Amino acid sequence: MENYNRLEKEVLYSLEGSSPLIYLNTAEEKRALRAIQNVAANFAKKVFLWTCSKGLENFPGDTKNPVIAVKAAISSDDNAFYVFS
């Protein structure tokens, strides 16, 4: 765990605590996304990023609607990180 920065450690601690949902309020969206991607890579998990213009990137179907995207994430067989920004 020494190789993680402070933000990555916070994400990791949330995962170790079995938090199904992590809410990050940050002005540094790119840094936060990199931290999540780094932690996910160490767990060999995918990261799906949702934006209102694209929906869930690299995810099947039209997921631009946030309600549909959340339902798709919940019902997905992928054990992954879903980032909604």
N, C-alpha and C positions, 0 to 999 in steps of 0.2 A: 504494500500500500504506500510505500515511501515514494513511489514514482508518480503518484497522483497529486495534482494541485488542489487547492482548497475547495474549489467548486466541484471537481471530480469526486473528492472525498465526500462532500455533502450528498451528491447523487448516489454514491456507493452506500453510504449509511442509510439512506432512504430505502434502497433495495434490500439491504440486509435486514431492515426492519419490516420487510414484506409489505411495503407501501404500494398499493396498486396504482396510485396516482400521485404524481409529484407536480406541484405548482411552483414555477419559478417566475418571479417578477423581476425582470432585469432590463436595463438599458443596453446591455451587451449581448444581444441575441446571438450573434455569430460565435462569440466566446462560449456561451452556454451550450450551443449546439455542438461545438467541437468537444466540449467536456462530455456531453452525453454520448457522442460518437466514440470517444476514446474508451469510456467505461463499457459501452456496448461491445466494442471490438474485443475487449478482454474477456467477455462472456460469450463471444461468438454469436452475437445477436444482431439482427437487422435493425436499422433505424428508418422509420417512415416519417417523412416530414409533410405536414399538412399546411397548405396556404389556401386562402379563399379563391385565388386565381387558378390554382392547379389541382386542388384537392390533395389526396395522399399520393405523393410521388412514388412511382414504381409499384403501384398497388392496382390490382385489376378493378375495372368498373369506374363509373363516374362518382367521385366522392367529394365534389366541390361543396355540396351542402354539408355543413358541420354535423348535423344530426345523423345524416347517412354515414358520414365518415366515422363518427364515434361508434355507431352500431356495427359498422364493418370491422373496426378495430376489435371490438368486444367479441365478435363472432369469428374472428380470424383464427386459423390454426397456427399462424406464425407466432412464435414466442419472441416478440420484438418490442422495441421502444417506439412509441408513437408520439411525435412532437407536433403539437398544434400551436402555430404562431400567427 
